[in-house]
Amino acid sequence: MTDRVRLPLAPLPQGATLRGVTAVPAVVDGRQALRVELTDDLTFGGTWGVDFVDQPTFVILPVPFENGTLEVDLRSRLNGKGPEESRAFAGLAYRILGGGESFECVYLRPLNGRKVDAPPIRHERAVQWFRYPEWPFDRLREERPGEFEGGADIGPDEWLHLRVEVSGRHVSASVDGVEILSVDTLAVPAEGLVGLFVDIGTEAFFADLVVTPLP
């Protein structure tokens, strides 16, 4: 059995690699964290659905993982660089293979949280599971509506505790101790690496990652 891994995340852990993002130490409300956002080249020169929006844009950590529990504290907000559709997307990627050729991800959309004055339909889209490359959010929403996303009492620019439990094809996701998703996914289980995921228009802060593998 692989031992539990704890990473404070600031500074950038040794052996980490960046894919389409920048990552620098930061202090938020007196708390040490890692600040992650898309590179400006990607933000201003990339293509929707090719370079960002459920694409491999993350910090890849040298932490192997297939089944078990992932936990992290995160805080995200708009950085003023994204399109109108930006929702401060940030979360955890896992089972990352080949530097990003495939992975799964659970991420938050704090600007779709119930603490935000948004249209009712968006309040049911605050937490999302997807699998890259074949199952991005828009295909899931069209073919499996409402199955892999859910509402949450969250908002932007506040610390949130994200917990993701993975066992084979089953994934459950909780925010601040409240379970939002518990689904049998469209995944192909395989051991890969763990990542800190962000998407277009987001400034995210990550702290205190804990990875607990199953035997």
Legacy VTK file of the C-alpha trace (Angstrom):
# vtk DataFile Version 3.0
C-alpha trace
ASCII
DATASET POLYDATA
POINTS 215 float
0.000 0.000 0.000
1.257 3.464 -0.847
1.384 5.804 2.148
-0.784 8.862 2.487
0.771 11.933 0.856
0.482 15.429 2.325
1.639 18.469 0.345
1.263 22.063 1.569
1.631 23.099 -2.139
3.535 26.315 -1.392
6.190 26.402 -2.687
5.615 24.364 -5.841
6.396 20.735 -4.941
9.608 19.296 -6.329
8.985 17.280 -9.468
5.772 19.098 -10.383
5.232 20.087 -14.033
3.047 22.782 -15.551
0.716 22.285 -18.489
-0.757 25.524 -19.814
-0.607 27.239 -16.421
1.587 29.334 -14.167
2.047 28.448 -10.495
3.670 30.664 -7.882
3.596 30.811 -4.069
1.139 33.313 -2.603
-0.312 34.403 0.716
-4.109 34.778 0.959
-5.574 36.066 4.216
-2.354 35.075 5.925
-2.434 31.544 4.505
0.330 30.067 2.359
-0.983 28.741 -0.948
-0.099 28.078 -4.574
-1.572 30.562 -7.046
-2.494 28.914 -10.362
-3.948 30.392 -13.553
-3.751 29.839 -17.297
-0.775 31.360 -19.083
-1.466 34.604 -20.902
-0.443 32.949 -24.176
-3.193 30.373 -23.718
-5.741 32.855 -22.374
-5.374 35.372 -25.186
-4.129 33.159 -28.018
-5.811 29.830 -27.381
-8.917 28.282 -28.892
-12.072 27.349 -26.975
-12.402 23.565 -26.720
-8.868 23.030 -27.986
-6.590 24.881 -25.553
-9.011 25.523 -22.690
-12.490 24.519 -21.444
-12.141 20.988 -20.024
-8.655 20.613 -21.458
-5.383 19.519 -19.767
-4.608 22.819 -18.030
-3.120 21.998 -14.652
-0.177 21.585 -12.341
0.809 17.908 -12.536
2.093 16.602 -9.220
4.433 13.591 -8.872
1.810 11.709 -6.858
0.530 8.372 -8.238
-3.163 7.669 -7.774
-5.827 5.289 -9.031
-8.320 4.757 -6.202
-8.691 6.448 -2.844
-9.381 9.946 -1.539
-8.155 13.357 -2.657
-8.640 16.443 -0.475
-7.581 20.029 -0.987
-8.461 23.529 0.166
-9.028 25.874 -2.740
-10.135 29.422 -3.339
-10.910 30.793 -6.795
-12.117 33.988 -8.394
-12.195 35.684 -11.767
-8.924 37.196 -12.961
-10.490 39.629 -15.431
-8.886 37.907 -18.420
-11.572 35.443 -19.461
-14.785 35.508 -21.477
-18.224 36.196 -20.055
-18.735 32.456 -19.518
-15.906 32.262 -16.957
-17.072 30.884 -13.605
-13.806 30.734 -11.550
-13.298 27.071 -12.476
-10.865 25.169 -10.215
-10.548 21.619 -8.928
-8.653 18.342 -8.856
-7.554 16.234 -11.801
-6.514 12.625 -11.275
-5.498 9.504 -13.186
-3.490 11.815 -15.460
-1.740 9.733 -18.114
0.971 10.715 -20.584
1.333 14.270 -19.274
-2.314 14.981 -20.046
-3.418 12.670 -22.868
-6.227 11.446 -20.614
-7.496 12.216 -17.120
-10.557 12.655 -14.948
-11.450 15.807 -13.054
-13.844 17.208 -10.489
-13.969 20.990 -10.470
-15.984 23.794 -8.931
-17.750 26.713 -10.579
-18.088 29.115 -7.611
-19.909 31.708 -9.734
-22.638 29.107 -10.219
-22.970 28.591 -6.481
-26.158 29.345 -4.605
-24.440 32.263 -2.837
-24.329 34.081 -6.175
-27.262 35.839 -7.829
-27.325 33.669 -10.936
-30.170 32.158 -12.991
-31.679 29.085 -11.265
-30.362 26.619 -13.850
-26.791 27.708 -13.103
-27.311 26.996 -9.407
-27.438 23.308 -10.303
-24.086 23.475 -12.091
-21.597 24.369 -9.361
-19.710 21.035 -9.237
-18.679 19.078 -12.335
-17.076 15.714 -13.129
-15.626 15.136 -16.605
-13.188 12.864 -18.384
-10.724 14.080 -21.004
-10.728 13.788 -23.937
-14.019 12.059 -24.709
-16.436 13.384 -22.084
-16.204 17.199 -21.613
-18.980 19.004 -19.784
-20.923 20.022 -22.897
-21.192 16.476 -24.239
-22.170 15.210 -20.787
-24.778 17.943 -20.485
-26.242 17.042 -23.881
-26.184 13.250 -23.602
-26.423 12.712 -19.812
-28.092 15.933 -18.572
-27.700 16.674 -14.876
-25.972 13.373 -14.107
-22.413 14.582 -13.591
-22.924 18.064 -12.126
-24.731 19.443 -9.108
-25.539 22.509 -7.038
-23.665 23.720 -3.960
-23.838 26.515 -1.383
-20.624 28.173 -2.514
-19.409 31.464 -3.937
-16.206 32.949 -5.362
-13.179 34.096 -3.363
-13.807 31.931 -0.299
-11.851 28.962 1.001
-13.581 25.672 0.152
-12.626 22.125 1.091
-12.993 19.752 -1.851
-12.959 16.004 -1.181
-13.065 13.474 -4.015
-13.425 9.735 -3.355
-12.626 7.365 -6.211
-13.204 3.620 -6.420
-13.086 2.068 -9.857
-15.745 3.850 -11.886
-17.495 5.357 -8.872
-16.755 8.937 -7.791
-18.205 11.010 -4.992
-17.431 14.672 -4.419
-18.057 16.763 -1.308
-17.606 20.459 -0.630
-17.150 21.551 2.979
-18.423 18.175 4.132
-21.592 18.169 2.005
-21.789 15.468 -0.653
-22.722 16.935 -4.038
-22.011 14.104 -6.472
-22.092 10.321 -6.087
-22.018 8.767 -9.531
-20.901 5.790 -11.550
-18.814 7.507 -14.173
-17.768 6.849 -17.751
-14.166 6.349 -16.633
-11.593 3.727 -17.521
-9.749 3.165 -14.210
-5.965 3.386 -14.437
-3.150 4.625 -12.237
-1.954 8.099 -13.170
-0.942 11.315 -11.479
-2.781 14.033 -9.569
-3.200 17.609 -10.790
-4.416 21.039 -9.707
-6.874 22.050 -12.421
-7.882 25.556 -13.499
-9.670 26.859 -16.562
-10.180 30.080 -18.488
-10.573 33.347 -16.589
-9.648 31.871 -13.196
-7.209 32.848 -10.469
-7.088 29.905 -8.058
-5.275 29.248 -4.803
-4.580 25.713 -3.570
-3.365 24.596 -0.145
-2.910 21.423 1.885
-3.423 18.564 -0.531
-3.924 15.130 1.057
-3.919 11.976 -1.070
-4.964 8.711 0.582
-4.736 5.704 -1.753
-6.795 2.551 -1.297
-4.857 -0.705 -0.882
LINES 1 216
215 0 1 2 3 4 5 6 7 8 9 10 11 12 13 14 15 16 17 18 19 20 21 22 23 24 25 26 27 28 29 30 31 32 33 34 35 36 37 38 39 40 41 42 43 44 45 46 47 48 49 50 51 52 53 54 55 56 57 58 59 60 61 62 63 64 65 66 67 68 69 70 71 72 73 74 75 76 77 78 79 80 81 82 83 84 85 86 87 88 89 90 91 92 93 94 95 96 97 98 99 100 101 102 103 104 105 106 107 108 109 110 111 112 113 114 115 116 117 118 119 120 121 122 123 124 125 126 127 128 129 130 131 132 133 134 135 136 137 138 139 140 141 142 143 144 145 146 147 148 149 150 151 152 153 154 155 156 157 158 159 160 161 162 163 164 165 166 167 168 169 170 171 172 173 174 175 176 177 178 179 180 181 182 183 184 185 186 187 188 189 190 191 192 193 194 195 196 197 198 199 200 201 202 203 204 205 206 207 208 209 210 211 212 213 214
